[in-house]
């Protein structure tokens, strides 16, 4: 079951109770302030529901902005004692650009951090990864 959460005109935020996922769909390119607000809303929802599995849908972005993805990485103390899993959903062209820049982190690059992340172009694959972490 999908539970819509407080949102803004630039994002759609929901909680999927059936799998304990926070789903954040970015609806248009964001300003720096909007990025921070989107992260705060997502973190508040995750804390409220005790949910460490997040899907961040960035498919509406056509230009790679490294600061956008790093803005959604949980910081130490955001969810104490919890490891957060982030599935980034991007358009194939955006993934290609990231790969061309060498900006697709390897799974072992998250060692010692409060999160694990993976980038997907297929939503079902993202849900599958989140379901098995």
N, C-alpha and C positions, 0 to 999 in steps of 0.2 A: 504494500500500500504506500502511495506517495503522499507526503504531507507538505504542502507548500509552506514556506517560511517567509518572514519579512524580507522583502526584496526592494530593489530600486529599478529605475527605468533601464539601467545598464546591465542588470543581472537577474537571473531566475534562480532561486535557491529553494531546495526541497530536501526533505529527509525521507529516505526509503526504509520504513520500519521492517519490511520483510527481510532485508539483508543488512540493515544498519549502515547505510551509506548516506553521506551528505553529497548532494549533487549541486554543483555550482556551474550554471551555464552563463558564460559571459556573452552578452547580446550585441556588443559593439566595442570598438577600441576604447580603452579607458585612460583617463588622466591618472597621474600619480596618486592624487588624493582618492580617486575612485578605486584604485587598486587596493589601497590601504583599507578603505571602507568595506570592500568586498571581502578581503581577508578577515577583517574583524567580524563581519556577519557570519562567515563560514565557521570561524573559530567559536563564536558564541553558540551556534547551532550544534557544533560537534561536542562542546562542553555540556550543553543542556541534555543532549541525548546519549552522552557517553559513547560517542562514535569516533573511531579512529580510521575510518575508510572514507576517502574523499575522491570524488570524480570532479575534475576541473575541465570543463568543456571550452576549449579555445578555438573551435573550428571557424569562428567568424573572423578570426585574425588572419590577414593575408600577408602581413609584414612581421618578420621576427623581431621581437623586443625582449632581449634577455632579462631585463628587469621585471617583466611581467611574471614569468615563471618563477623566478627566485623570490618574488614577493609572497607567493603562496607556500613557501617552505616553512613549516613550523619552527619556531625558535625555541631554544632551551627554556623550559618553564611554562610554555604555552599550555601543554597538557602533561603535567608532571606524572612521571611513572608510566607513561603511555607512548608506544611507538605508533606514529601516524603513517598511513599508507596513502599515497597520492597517485592517482591515474590521470595523467594529462591526455586529453583527447584533442588532437590537432589535425588540421587539413594536411593531405599528403604533400602539397607544395611547401608548407611551413616546415614539415619534418625534413624534407629534402634540403631546405635552406639551413636548418640547424645542423644537419649532418655535414653539409658543405663547409660550415664554420667550425666543425669539430666540437659542437656544443651539446652533443648527446652524451650525457654521463653514463659511465658503466655502472652496473649494479653494485660493484664493490666500492664505488666512490662514496657511498652513504654510510660506510662503517663508522660507528661512533657517533652518529647523528641521531636526532630524535625522530627521524622519518626515513621512509624508503619511497622512491618514486620510479615511475616507468612512463614512457611516452607511447601513445597508441594513435593509430588512425582509424581503428575499428572499435566502435562502442561495445560490441559484445565481447571482444577480446579484453577490453578494459574492465568490464564487469566480471569476467571470468578471473582475471588476475586478482582483483580486489577480493573476490569471494574465496580465493585460495591462499590468502596471506594471513 
